């Protein structure tokens, strides 16, 4: 399988017979451990393909990851500990967002309120992207 790279992301996969059309940043063979189910997690930087923390996940994925980590039941209580107006803004984000962005203020506030480190938040996003 070949990977078609555009803007430092995998834009598509192709068969080994694929011939470049000149619009790609790069075309490379997928490594042996390549997981197409985690396609959105891969980045292409400096000629190297790696799995990174996704910039965003869906709210469904986020909630399932929090459930799996045993933190979902604590979210409402954590939001309620925030001072106003962060509390109200966090409630709106939690209830109405369709996606959750890793570096958004809401995520940073909620992560801290849940007692999560940056590494633990990263881990939740990586896990969420697989759900």
C-alpha positions in Angstrom: 0.0 0.0 0.0 1.2 3.5 -0.8 0.4 6.6 1.2 -0.3 9.9 -0.5 0.9 12.9 1.6 -0.4 16.4 1.3 0.1 19.2 3.9 2.0 16.9 6.2 -0.9 14.5 6.5 -1.9 11.3 4.8 -4.4 12.5 2.2 -5.2 9.0 0.8 -4.0 5.5 0.5 -3.4 3.8 -2.9 -2.4 0.5 -4.3 1.2 -0.3 -5.0 0.5 0.4 -8.7 -0.4 4.0 -8.1 1.6 6.5 -10.2 2.1 10.0 -8.9 0.2 12.8 -10.5 2.4 15.6 -9.3 0.0 17.2 -6.7 1.3 15.2 -3.8 3.9 16.3 -1.3 5.1 12.8 -1.2 4.1 9.2 -2.0 5.6 6.5 0.1 5.1 2.9 1.0 3.2 2.2 4.2 5.4 0.8 7.0 4.8 -2.8 8.1 3.1 -1.7 11.3 0.8 0.9 9.5 -2.7 0.8 10.9 -5.3 2.2 8.5 -7.8 2.5 11.3 -5.6 5.2 12.9 -5.1 7.1 9.6 -6.0 10.5 11.1 -3.3 10.2 13.8 -0.3 10.0 11.4 1.8 13.0 10.5 4.6 13.4 8.0 7.3 15.6 9.2 10.8 15.9 7.9 10.4 12.9 5.6 9.3 10.7 8.5 5.9 9.2 9.2 4.8 9.1 12.8 1.7 8.7 15.0 0.9 11.9 16.9 -1.8 13.2 19.2 -4.8 14.1 17.1 -5.7 17.8 17.0 -9.4 17.0 17.5 -11.8 14.1 18.1 -15.6 13.9 17.9 -17.5 14.5 21.1 -18.7 10.8 20.9 -15.1 9.7 20.8 -14.2 12.0 23.7 -17.0 10.8 25.8 -16.2 7.1 25.1 -12.5 7.7 26.0 -13.5 9.4 29.2 -15.9 6.5 30.0 -13.1 4.0 29.4 -10.8 6.0 31.7 -13.4 6.1 34.4 -13.6 9.9 34.2 -17.0 10.5 32.4 -19.0 10.6 35.6 -16.7 13.3 37.0 -17.1 15.7 34.1 -20.2 17.6 35.3 -18.7 17.9 38.9 -15.5 19.2 37.4 -17.3 21.7 35.3 -19.2 22.9 38.3 -15.9 23.6 40.2 -14.9 26.2 37.6 -15.4 29.9 38.3 -17.8 31.9 36.3 -17.8 32.6 33.3 -15.5 29.6 32.6 -18.1 27.3 34.1 -20.9 28.5 31.8 -18.6 28.4 28.8 -17.5 24.9 29.6 -21.1 23.8 30.0 -21.9 25.1 26.6 -18.8 23.4 25.1 -19.6 20.1 26.7 -23.3 20.1 25.8 -23.1 21.5 22.2 -19.7 20.9 20.6 -19.5 18.3 17.9 -15.7 18.1 18.1 -13.2 18.5 20.9 -9.9 20.2 20.1 -6.9 19.1 22.1 -5.5 22.6 22.6 -8.7 24.5 23.2 -9.1 26.3 26.5 -12.1 24.2 27.5 -10.0 21.0 27.3 -7.2 22.5 29.3 -9.5 23.7 32.0 -11.5 20.5 32.1 -8.4 18.4 32.1 -7.0 20.3 35.1 -10.3 20.1 36.9 -10.3 16.3 36.3 -6.7 16.1 37.7 -5.2 15.0 34.3 -1.7 15.8 33.2 -0.9 16.9 29.7 0.4 13.4 29.0 -2.8 11.9 30.2 -4.9 14.3 28.1 -2.7 13.3 25.1 -3.3 9.7 25.9 -7.1 10.2 26.0 -7.0 11.9 22.6 -5.0 9.1 21.1 -7.4 6.5 22.6 -10.4 8.5 21.5 -9.2 8.6 17.9 -9.4 4.8 17.8 -13.1 4.7 19.0 
